[in-house]
Amino acid sequence: MSCLAEQAKILVAEAEENNLGDDALDARLARWYSCSLCEQHYHGVVQCALGWACWKTYLGRPETDVVRKFSMNLLGNGLSEMNRYADALSVQTAQYKTMERYGESDHNRLALESNLASSFEKLGQGDRALRIRRNVYSKTLRIYGEESIETIESVINYAQSLMSHAHFEEPKVLLRKKIPVARRLLGESHDLTIRLRSTYAVALYESPNATPDNLREAIKQLEEAGRITQRVYGGAHPNVAGIECDLQNARAALRAHSA
């Protein structure tokens, strides 16, 4: 862990000292959350530990400093990854107050609002989370349009919030519409395409109005998403286990429907 943190720290310092520009800085900041060899995002305890290391490295900078804001966001995400949702919400609330004082880009504001919604949802405040998700989706669609990575991600998050409130028809329509867009923009192996397909499958099989055709479609989507996820991320990645669990649930739903 100390080696990963030190590598990221050195790369960011070089970019700043040599005025390499925003793109170079962003690429080097990525070392705080993704592997330099395979480019996979860290998860679990590694993500949380690097979030803390990043925050401790840059917390002494001014509140408006780009790298400090990045480190605070990374810390909140890491705490959430380890199910420390109350702590994550505390960090995110502090971020939001900073944004209100100094202003922020639409992209960063929408990303933080989405993170706040996730924390509220995990802490049992589903209604509040759904209101935020709906607002973020509406703003994202207006700013970025139908065919954008930002809109695809906001659709997934909004659909999941709706599904947690037992609303399935709107998510099915939204997700089905976005699958071909994601395939075209990002390709079959992109994380967002996989998430889109697996979320759509869950909406299909969890719906109380699911037909046998719906359940077979859910199984097909999950089988394909599972194969892609295992190939891209490896069998030990938590997303593989999550998709496998959903697949078993979809198969069980089809068996129950046929009984």
Secondary structure as a PSIPRED ss2 file (coil, helix, strand):
# PSIPRED VFORMAT (PSIPRED V4.0)

   1 M C   1.000  0.000  0.000
   2 S H   0.000  1.000  0.000
   3 C H   0.000  1.000  0.000
   4 L H   0.000  1.000  0.000
   5 A H   0.000  1.000  0.000
   6 E H   0.000  1.000  0.000
   7 Q H   0.000  1.000  0.000
   8 A H   0.000  1.000  0.000
   9 K H   0.000  1.000  0.000
  10 I H   0.000  1.000  0.000
  11 L H   0.000  1.000  0.000
  12 V H   0.000  1.000  0.000
  13 A H   0.000  1.000  0.000
  14 E H   0.000  1.000  0.000
  15 A H   0.000  1.000  0.000
  16 E H   0.000  1.000  0.000
  17 E H   0.000  1.000  0.000
  18 N C   1.000  0.000  0.000
  19 N C   1.000  0.000  0.000
  20 L C   1.000  0.000  0.000
  21 G C   1.000  0.000  0.000
  22 D H   0.000  1.000  0.000
  23 D H   0.000  1.000  0.000
  24 A H   0.000  1.000  0.000
  25 L H   0.000  1.000  0.000
  26 D H   0.000  1.000  0.000
  27 A H   0.000  1.000  0.000
  28 R H   0.000  1.000  0.000
  29 L H   0.000  1.000  0.000
  30 A H   0.000  1.000  0.000
  31 R H   0.000  1.000  0.000
  32 W H   0.000  1.000  0.000
  33 Y C   1.000  0.000  0.000
  34 S E   0.000  0.000  1.000
  35 C C   1.000  0.000  0.000
  36 S C   1.000  0.000  0.000
  37 L C   1.000  0.000  0.000
  38 C C   1.000  0.000  0.000
  39 E C   1.000  0.000  0.000
  40 Q C   1.000  0.000  0.000
  41 H E   0.000  0.000  1.000
  42 Y C   1.000  0.000  0.000
  43 H C   1.000  0.000  0.000
  44 G H   0.000  1.000  0.000
  45 V H   0.000  1.000  0.000
  46 V H   0.000  1.000  0.000
  47 Q H   0.000  1.000  0.000
  48 C H   0.000  1.000  0.000
  49 A H   0.000  1.000  0.000
  50 L H   0.000  1.000  0.000
  51 G H   0.000  1.000  0.000
  52 W H   0.000  1.000  0.000
  53 A H   0.000  1.000  0.000
  54 C H   0.000  1.000  0.000
  55 W H   0.000  1.000  0.000
  56 K H   0.000  1.000  0.000
  57 T H   0.000  1.000  0.000
  58 Y H   0.000  1.000  0.000
  59 L C   1.000  0.000  0.000
  60 G C   1.000  0.000  0.000
  61 R C   1.000  0.000  0.000
  62 P C   1.000  0.000  0.000
  63 E C   1.000  0.000  0.000
  64 T C   1.000  0.000  0.000
  65 D C   1.000  0.000  0.000
  66 V H   0.000  1.000  0.000
  67 V H   0.000  1.000  0.000
  68 R H   0.000  1.000  0.000
  69 K H   0.000  1.000  0.000
  70 F H   0.000  1.000  0.000
  71 S H   0.000  1.000  0.000
  72 M H   0.000  1.000  0.000
  73 N H   0.000  1.000  0.000
  74 L H   0.000  1.000  0.000
  75 L H   0.000  1.000  0.000
  76 G H   0.000  1.000  0.000
  77 N H   0.000  1.000  0.000
  78 G H   0.000  1.000  0.000
  79 L H   0.000  1.000  0.000
  80 S H   0.000  1.000  0.000
  81 E H   0.000  1.000  0.000
  82 M C   1.000  0.000  0.000
  83 N C   1.000  0.000  0.000
  84 R C   1.000  0.000  0.000
  85 Y H   0.000  1.000  0.000
  86 A H   0.000  1.000  0.000
  87 D H   0.000  1.000  0.000
  88 A H   0.000  1.000  0.000
  89 L H   0.000  1.000  0.000
  90 S H   0.000  1.000  0.000
  91 V H   0.000  1.000  0.000
  92 Q H   0.000  1.000  0.000
  93 T H   0.000  1.000  0.000
  94 A H   0.000  1.000  0.000
  95 Q H   0.000  1.000  0.000
  96 Y H   0.000  1.000  0.000
  97 K H   0.000  1.000  0.000
  98 T H   0.000  1.000  0.000
  99 M H   0.000  1.000  0.000
 100 E H   0.000  1.000  0.000
 101 R H   0.000  1.000  0.000
 102 Y H   0.000  1.000  0.000
 103 G C   1.000  0.000  0.000
 104 E C   1.000  0.000  0.000
 105 S C   1.000  0.000  0.000
 106 D H   0.000  1.000  0.000
 107 H H   0.000  1.000  0.000
 108 N H   0.000  1.000  0.000
 109 R H   0.000  1.000  0.000
 110 L H   0.000  1.000  0.000
 111 A H   0.000  1.000  0.000
 112 L H   0.000  1.000  0.000
 113 E H   0.000  1.000  0.000
 114 S H   0.000  1.000  0.000
 115 N H   0.000  1.000  0.000
 116 L H   0.000  1.000  0.000
 117 A H   0.000  1.000  0.000
 118 S H   0.000  1.000  0.000
 119 S H   0.000  1.000  0.000
 120 F H   0.000  1.000  0.000
 121 E H   0.000  1.000  0.000
 122 K H   0.000  1.000  0.000
 123 L C   1.000  0.000  0.000
 124 G C   1.000  0.000  0.000
 125 Q C   1.000  0.000  0.000
 126 G H   0.000  1.000  0.000
 127 D H   0.000  1.000  0.000
 128 R H   0.000  1.000  0.000
 129 A H   0.000  1.000  0.000
 130 L H   0.000  1.000  0.000
 131 R H   0.000  1.000  0.000
 132 I H   0.000  1.000  0.000
 133 R H   0.000  1.000  0.000
 134 R H   0.000  1.000  0.000
 135 N H   0.000  1.000  0.000
 136 V H   0.000  1.000  0.000
 137 Y H   0.000  1.000  0.000
 138 S H   0.000  1.000  0.000
 139 K H   0.000  1.000  0.000
 140 T H   0.000  1.000  0.000
 141 L H   0.000  1.000  0.000
 142 R H   0.000  1.000  0.000
 143 I H   0.000  1.000  0.000
 144 Y H   0.000  1.000  0.000
 145 G C   1.000  0.000  0.000
 146 E C   1.000  0.000  0.000
 147 E C   1.000  0.000  0.000
 148 S C   1.000  0.000  0.000
 149 I H   0.000  1.000  0.000
 150 E H   0.000  1.000  0.000
 151 T H   0.000  1.000  0.000
 152 I H   0.000  1.000  0.000
 153 E H   0.000  1.000  0.000
 154 S H   0.000  1.000  0.000
 155 V H   0.000  1.000  0.000
 156 I H   0.000  1.000  0.000
 157 N H   0.000  1.000  0.000
 158 Y H   0.000  1.000  0.000
 159 A H   0.000  1.000  0.000
 160 Q H   0.000  1.000  0.000
 161 S H   0.000  1.000  0.000
 162 L H   0.000  1.000  0.000
 163 M H   0.000  1.000  0.000
 164 S H   0.000  1.000  0.000
 165 H C   1.000  0.000  0.000
 166 A C   1.000  0.000  0.000
 167 H C   1.000  0.000  0.000
 168 F C   1.000  0.000  0.000
 169 E H   0.000  1.000  0.000
 170 E H   0.000  1.000  0.000
 171 P H   0.000  1.000  0.000
 172 K H   0.000  1.000  0.000
 173 V H   0.000  1.000  0.000
 174 L H   0.000  1.000  0.000
 175 L H   0.000  1.000  0.000
 176 R H   0.000  1.000  0.000
 177 K H   0.000  1.000  0.000
 178 K H   0.000  1.000  0.000
 179 I H   0.000  1.000  0.000
 180 P H   0.000  1.000  0.000
 181 V H   0.000  1.000  0.000
 182 A H   0.000  1.000  0.000
 183 R H   0.000  1.000  0.000
 184 R H   0.000  1.000  0.000
 185 L H   0.000  1.000  0.000
 186 L H   0.000  1.000  0.000
 187 G C   1.000  0.000  0.000
 188 E C   1.000  0.000  0.000
 189 S C   1.000  0.000  0.000
 190 H C   1.000  0.000  0.000
 191 D H   0.000  1.000  0.000
 192 L H   0.000  1.000  0.000
 193 T H   0.000  1.000  0.000
 194 I H   0.000  1.000  0.000
 195 R H   0.000  1.000  0.000
 196 L H   0.000  1.000  0.000
 197 R H   0.000  1.000  0.000
 198 S H   0.000  1.000  0.000
 199 T H   0.000  1.000  0.000
 200 Y H   0.000  1.000  0.000
 201 A H   0.000  1.000  0.000
 202 V H   0.000  1.000  0.000
 203 A H   0.000  1.000  0.000
 204 L H   0.000  1.000  0.000
 205 Y H   0.000  1.000  0.000
 206 E H   0.000  1.000  0.000
 207 S C   1.000  0.000  0.000
 208 P C   1.000  0.000  0.000
 209 N C   1.000  0.000  0.000
 210 A C   1.000  0.000  0.000
 211 T C   1.000  0.000  0.000
 212 P H   0.000  1.000  0.000
 213 D H   0.000  1.000  0.000
 214 N H   0.000  1.000  0.000
 215 L H   0.000  1.000  0.000
 216 R H   0.000  1.000  0.000
 217 E H   0.000  1.000  0.000
 218 A H   0.000  1.000  0.000
 219 I H   0.000  1.000  0.000
 220 K H   0.000  1.000  0.000
 221 Q H   0.000  1.000  0.000
 222 L H   0.000  1.000  0.000
 223 E H   0.000  1.000  0.000
 224 E H   0.000  1.000  0.000
 225 A H   0.000  1.000  0.000
 226 G H   0.000  1.000  0.000
 227 R H   0.000  1.000  0.000
 228 I H   0.000  1.000  0.000
 229 T H   0.000  1.000  0.000
 230 Q H   0.000  1.000  0.000
 231 R H   0.000  1.000  0.000
 232 V H   0.000  1.000  0.000
 233 Y H   0.000  1.000  0.000
 234 G C   1.000  0.000  0.000
 235 G C   1.000  0.000  0.000
 236 A C   1.000  0.000  0.000
 237 H C   1.000  0.000  0.000
 238 P H   0.000  1.000  0.000
 239 N H   0.000  1.000  0.000
 240 V H   0.000  1.000  0.000
 241 A H   0.000  1.000  0.000
 242 G H   0.000  1.000  0.000
 243 I H   0.000  1.000  0.000
 244 E H   0.000  1.000  0.000
 245 C H   0.000  1.000  0.000
 246 D H   0.000  1.000  0.000
 247 L H   0.000  1.000  0.000
 248 Q H   0.000  1.000  0.000
 249 N H   0.000  1.000  0.000
 250 A H   0.000  1.000  0.000
 251 R H   0.000  1.000  0.000
 252 A H   0.000  1.000  0.000
 253 A H   0.000  1.000  0.000
 254 L H   0.000  1.000  0.000
 255 R H   0.000  1.000  0.000
 256 A H   0.000  1.000  0.000
 257 H H   0.000  1.000  0.000
 258 S H   0.000  1.000  0.000
 259 A C   1.000  0.000  0.000
